[in-house]
Amino acid sequence: MKLAYFAAVLAALAAGQAAQAGGSHAFHSEPLLSEAKDGIAPDTDIRSVQASRSGGHVTFRMETGGTAGSTVPPATGSLGGAGVQAYVWPLSLDPSAAGFEAGSGTLALVATAHPDFDDTPLFDENGDGDLANDGAGWHSHWVVLTPNDGCGDGMLSVKDIPEGAAPALPATWPGLPLYIDSPGYSPVLNGKEVSLTVPLAAGALAFDGVTAGLEVNANIHAPLLCVTDVFDIASGDLSLPGKLE
């Protein structure tokens, strides 16, 4: 995948975002189907993406060609240069829908794993009594994505928070200088499928599915968290063709 193209599409989406409104009458989206790809790990090969609504919650699903979650970056023992594996659902919703500054970029829901650091300080995902050693397990984030040439020409990053800035952030923001939230929603990995259920206000939304690799800046400064690989995009062009009314 060409990251520069991916970044350009995200920039266009961010510029044209609007908060979604209206009642909910259809509770299941049509599946967004994706053909099998050669040359990528089966668990990053997206076959379908779907969303469904039940009451005040929406469940996002992604089916892959292999066992979901089977690829996790190797531990390096260092935060700088640490790798992140991610299943990503980019959304048409304004970032304010998840508590971020309005108009700040493209809102995405992600399921991630990264053994070199823990960015969910409020939660003990592995149940061992230590809140700071859970990064290797699959967990959830809301993030805001923006094009960032500091990651390379036309590349993307999770949006940085400049020193001294005080943007609107979710209550469960983990304290990192990033537009990232650690809400504690648990991904479910079941065979070839990964799914996440989150509370979302009623209203129409559009979505897509992406599998990606990210990396922490080796010098641990902005840009702090760059997208380094896009393995697959369900739509092929990040046009967010999935629709949930």
Protein Blocks (a to p, Z undefined) as FASTA:
>chain_A
ZZklmmmmmmmmmmmgccdedddfbfbdcdddddddehiafklmcfbdcdddehjbccdd
dddfbdehkaccddehiaghpacdddddddfbdfklnopaehibccdddddddfkbccbf
kbcfkonopaklmmmpccdddddddddfknoghiacdddddehiacdddfklghiacdcd
dehpacddehjbccddddddedddddddddddddddfklpacfbdcfbdfbdfklnonop
accZZ
